[in-house]
């Protein structure tokens, strides 16, 4: 996990959901940073070749931060700043929003 | 000078946006270029991938998360540049577009006014076409991909990423990280973590022994680099006082754990047995290299730079790379933030001198521009000469990738291992593009940015050729990841600009 330093400048927060669960995060964070802060690196995303991946570079190069943002899959989480009400879903095939998505489709 | 692959223009309507001068990137080089242009009354359109100006180095200075006691003065120094840039943008002297990405760029075989065409994905996620007159590329650097067994595991992150997390939200790892690699940024990060009250667990330094020997051969450079060296010495002393162990002579590195990193293995030069260390975090650094996508996408020629261990775009003295295009800052070869700022101004001055020549009798005073450039160029040369010493000190271990065991992933995106590349290389591919077709190495979403140079190097050593002869992947659009939906929207819309 990551932690926010106590010496940090007070910064307005926004509420986002990660896999349906709401979290308050500083408004300056990228989506990738917000997920690392609240969920840690394990289970950030599943790679096609098997195994989990998490962001390596945080600056738009590695693409290991790919994540679903407001229903748009494969966005680069490190290049998108969090916004109030944003819905973030990790791309893991056995949990999270993808299951929610299937439930919706069933309705 | 080459022509950057001009193409016939196939424009059939006039519905695209136009801009006379476009700057790509808003790091120190891009900001300085746009400001100098604005000073001369030329309003540049600045396209920036980030949400605010600053680039990687001066990220988040519009809303700093930590004070100088943690980050150091070098970071805060960018504040006035960011403030000046934002003020000029507010006054309308710069047309600043944050959150935009250029995913396609080409030179047109056209009149001077509309010489380039760009595909731009806006903040709203919609792609638009833009034709541009003169361009300044200020696309910056990225961290070198540094492969070792397990570098794809969650918990392994680049030092630059850790710095971005600090700048963006004062975020640090919750347990003390192990730092590994080579280069000034590794020690800067260690020092910043120390200042934040989170000293690193251990620093594993992979710098080869040859560094210091090279330094002593250049006393003049050592003198010119004394500022850098003194800063480094202060950081090292602080880390020592805090009791952060620094292990030198690290010859091999591996990360283990499932589903995330739990252990680091390393071997020291001259030793047979491996050391093992439990840790949640491994932050790595192996230097920075020019970000290749846009310069390569435009067809700019590159040359292998032995001490930077990178392909570097071919630039002329005035920083031009082809007619109407200049390349400023670390994207043209690593020189650091101050040098990037100088180069941004130099590129702007060269562009203004061209405008003055094409419109004599205007407000631009060409001799004054030339004098200003000459002074800047002298300072740049002196500063870069000192910097060459840092390069020599921190040359990455040259045979690192060749020494990797079979299981190391060279291409993370497509999970292509050293073993798979060995087999494919034995079949004698003609070049990196053929190797890519054989193995899918470099075919994933990062578009070969993390593996490209390594693949060229493996091929060069296997086939006994030099790096320039082997070359690099052919880079084609899209130059950045873009969805099919965005692609479909591209030709029908245009970027609205008021630039003239």
Interface residues (C-beta under 8 A of the other chain):
Chain A: X1 X2 X3 X4 X5 X7 X8 X9 X11 X25 X26 X28 X29 X30 X33 X36 X37 X40 X41 X42 X43 X44 X47 X48 X49 X51 X52 X53 X54 X55 X56 X57 X58 X59 X60 X61 X62 X63 X64 X66 X72 X74 X76 X78 X79 X81
Chain B: X49 X50 X51 X56 X60 X63 X64 X65 X66 X67 X70 X101 X125 X142 X143 X145 X151 X152 X153 X154 X155 X156 X157 X158 X160 X161 X164 X165 X168 X169 X170 X171 X172 X173 X174 X196 X197 X258 X259 X260 X261 X291 X412 X413 X414 X415 X444 X445 X446 X449 X450 X480 X481 X483
